[in-house]
Amino acid sequence: MKKTLIALMFILGSYAVEAQELVWSNNLRNSIEVSKKTKKPLLLFFTGSDWCGWCIKLQNEVFRTPEFVKWANENVVLVEVDFPRRTALAPETTEQNNQLQQFFAVQGYPTVWFVNATINDGKINIDKLGSTGYLAGGPKVWLETANGILKKK
């Protein structure tokens, strides 16, 4: 009986870990409102989700790990700034993403910017904290870099 109960708890526990999904927004204005309420900076992930090999590698090696999920839920508001080739985005999302790409002078993917942002009189104000991209070494190395950037805020 104890073995069955332990096995059941292990199975349920593994489902709970898998259920801890990240919420990536693609709407900057909504994300700024969440950031204001939670007092967390934004993590802007510039990606080519359906064609960029390094972006997919960053997703698999870092963003989809339990360590990152826990860290992200505690520390940042996630915003995906996507430039897919095979998937059509809403025109307003495409326009927003193009403006962000120009503002941050993003020339390669993946690029991750950490920022504080506010909306004043309808205009978005962005305070750049720092940026990174793909880093070899998995979540430990990536999170150490991210934490170093966030300490500057």
N, C-alpha and C positions, 0 to 999 in steps of 0.2 A: 504493500500500500504506500509506504513512504517513497519507494523508488518511482512509482507511478506519479505521485504528487510532485516529486522533484522534476521528473521528466516533463510533466505538464507545465510547471512553472518556467522551466527552461524554454520550452516552445513558445509560451505566451510572451516571455521576456524578449525573445528574438523578434517576434512580431512587433512589439512595442518599439524596439530600436529601429526597425524598418519603417515604422509608421511615423517616425520623427522626420518628416519631410521639411524641406526648406521652402519658403515662400519667396519666389522671385517675382518682383513687379516689373512691368515694362512702362509704367507711368511715373515720370519724374515728379510731377506735382503731387500726386497722391503719396508717393514715397516721402516727400519732404514733410507732408502733414504727419505721417507716421513717425518720422524722425523727430519732429518737434515734440510730439506727445511722449515718445519713449526716451528722448534725450540721447539718441544713438546716432552716430554718423552714418552716412550712406556708403555702401560699397557698390561702385559702378563697374560692372563686368562687361567690357567691350569684347564681343565674340562674333564669330561666324559659326553659329551653332550647327549648321548642317554641312560644313565643308572644311572648317579649320581644324587640322589634326592636333595642333598644340592646344587649342581650346578644349577639344574633346579629352585630351590627355589631362589637362588641368581639372576638368570636371571629374574624371574617373579617379585620379590620384589624390585629389584634395577635396573638392566641393561635395563629393558624394560619400565622404567618410564620416563616421560617427563623431570624430574629434572636431571636424569642421562644423558639422550640424550644431553641436553643442555650443561651440565658440560663436558661431554666427547668430544663433538665437539670443545669446547673451550680450553681444557687442555691436551689431550692425543691422542696418536695414538694407536688404539686398535688392539691387536694381540691375536687370539684364538689359544691356544696350546691344541689340542683336542686328547683324547684317547678313541674314541668310540668303542663299542663292536659289534654293528650291522651294522656299516657303514665302508666300506673300504676307506682308505685315499690313496693318491698317495704315492708310495714308498719314494720319496724324502721328503714329508711332514712327514711321519712316522719317518724317520731317523732324521730329524730336531727336531721333538717333543721329541724323545727319548734322544737326546743330551741335549736339554734344560732341560728336567726333571732331568737328571743326574747333570748338571751344577748347577741347583738351589736346588738340593736335595729334590725335591717335593715328599712327601710320602702320601699326602692326597689331596682330592679334595673337594671343589674348593680351589685353591690357586691363589692369584693374586700378581704378582710382578710388581713394578714400577721401571723402569730402564732408564738410558741414555745409548745409544749404538752408536758405530761408527764402520766403516770398514776402516782398515788401511792395505795396502798391501794384500788385499783379506781376511784378518782375522778380525773376529768380536771381538770387545772389549766391555765389558759390565761393567757399573758402577751401582751397586745395590743401589737403594734408599730406599727400604723397601717393606714389603709384608703384606698382610692381607688375609682374606678369607670371609666366610659368617659371617655377623654380624646381629643379631636381631635388629629391629628398623627401617627397611626400608631405603630409599635413604638418609634421613637426617643424620642418624648415620653413614652409610657407607661413604658418601661424606665427612663428618667431618674427619673421619679417613684418607681417601685418601688425603685430603687437608693437613693434618698434615704431611703425608709422603712426599708430593711434596714440602712442605716448606723447607725441609731439603736439597733440591737440590741446 
